[in-house]
Amino acid sequence: MKRLDAPLPIEIEIRGEKAHALGRTARAFEKELDRLLAFEKRLSGLPRAERVKLAPEYQALRRQTARRLWFLIVHREALGLGRHDSLYEVYRIPRSLLPNP
């Protein structure tokens, strides 16, 4: 006997597409975060004068990473995921990147 509340095949497909889209958004953020962390590691080994020269590039990368994080948060919220504490913990996101630290 078929359940009346069982999802239709199209609903299952839509849920799958939503999950894939969220995964793409998360991977884009991961990539930016990895770039930022690698850049920070590189900066930490440089003399102060070199760090000062690279400051504009670093700030641009931080802004881009924060923007990708915002995209991920908005995407999650659009899917009904309103709590992001676990997201911050899993990715070990620096507090300076949080929307309202």
N, C-alpha and C positions, 0 to 999 in steps of 0.2 A: 504494500500500500504506500502510495506517495504522500509525503508530508506536505501539508498546505503551506507551511512556513519555510520550506526548503528554498534556498536561493536558486534563482534561475541561472542557466548557463551564462547568460550575458552579465549577470551580476557577479558571478565568480570571475569572469574575464575582466570586468571593470576593477574589481578588488585587486586582481593580479597586476593590472597595469598601474594602479596607484602604488602598489608595493614596489614595482620596478622603478617607477619615477622617483619615489622617495630614496631608493637605493642609489640612483644616479646622483641625486642631490647630495646625499651623504658622501659618496665617493669623491665628488668635486670638492667638498669641504675638506675631506681627508687629505686630498692632494695639496690643497692650499696650506693646510696646517703643517704638513710634512715639509713643504718648501720654507715656511716661516721658521720652523724649528731648526732646520738645517742651516738657514741663513743666520739665525741667532748663535748657533754653535760655531759657525765660521767667524762671526764677529767677535766672539769671546776670546778667540786666539789672536786677534789683531791688535796692534798698537793703537792708542787712543786717536792719533791723527787719521789713521785709516778708517776707524769706526766713524769718526766725524764725517769723512768724505762719503761713506756709504749710508749715512743716516737718512737722506731722502729716499733712497731705494728701500731701505728697511721700513720706513713709515708707510710707503706705498704698499708694500707687501702686507704689512699689518692691517691696513685699511681693507685691502682685498680679502684677506682672511676673515676679518670681522664681517664683511659683507656676505661672504659665503656662509658663515655661521648664521647670519640673520636669515638668509634664504632657507637654510635648513630648518630653522625654528619656525618660520612662517609656513613652510611646507608641512611640517609635523602638526602645527596647529590647524591647518586646513583639513587635515585628516582626523582631527579630534584628539590628538595627543598634546594635551596642554601642559603636562609636567615635563621639565627638561633636566631635572637633577641628575638622572642616570646618564643622560647625554653628556653632561659636563664631566661626570666622573669617568665614563668609558674613554672619552677622547682626551682626558686630562687637560681640558681647555684652560689656558691662563686666564685669571680673573680680569685682566685688562682687555680681553676680547669679548667679555660678556656684555650683552646689550645694556644692562643697568647694573654694573658691578656694585 
